[in-house]
Amino acid sequence: MTGRSARAVLPPSLGARSGLIAALGALVVVVLGVLYAGHSEPGRVDRWIIAPTADSVRPPWRHVALALDFLGEPAGSVLVVVACVAGCLRLRRPRAAVFVVAGTGLTVGTTTLLKHLVGRTIHGAGNLSYPSGHTAFFTALALVAALLATGRLGLGRTAGTSLVLAAALVAGATMGWAEVRLGAHYPTDALGGWCTALAVIPATAWLVDRTADRAAERTAERMTGAGPRQRR
């Protein structure tokens, strides 16, 4: 394993496949956004998955759903992100720490922008619902962890892809279940949030690696005195 491979947040073995996953995720987000733009009722797919109610989960599972929901709220998400960043810094992985913050931040920011663009609502005009920010955040966090684990363990293309997709599926399904059962989102909102994370995280990983590598190259050039003026 090379020095760059050890530091990269996007494992080289997953480069092409992560791009394909991001493209497919973005396509689903756009298609669902167009289909449900301006809607204020569950669609046919939503009704087929679950009969929509204001709140359909009861104890003891309600406590689980509420705990998961808290992790997607501002206070809960900040606590989770801070803990993850502290873990990365403790392992001396500053690039990974940046990836955690940038990946989750851009994912949540993207869902917020899409909510205002799509304008789908639930339980009133002020409750924008598509895509689910909670589902997107939780999926993004799982994707970040899976990508970092893939690189650290040196997993190949097949094993790495399996780990990344499995982590995303489990996280998305778990948070999506909580949000739908608590009546906060339609099932297709959760799907849109899941696909938003699939689209944003690989792109963010590539951007973090490219930016860090360029900064490292400029630093090396200054230290060796081989800046652009010396090279003719």
Buried (B, 14 or more C-beta within 10 A) or exposed (E): EEEEEEBBBBBBBBBEBBBEBBEEBBEBBBEBBEBBEEBBEBBEBBEEBBEBEEEBBEEEEBEBBEEBBBBBEEEBBEEBBEEBBEBBEEEEBEBBBBBBBBBBBBBBEBBBEBBEEBBBBBEEEEEBBBBBBBBBBBBBBBBBBBBBBBBBEEBEBEEBBBBBBEBBEBBBBBBBBBBBBBBBBBBBBBBBBBBBBBBBBBBBBBBBBEEBBEEBEEEEBEEEEEEEEEEE
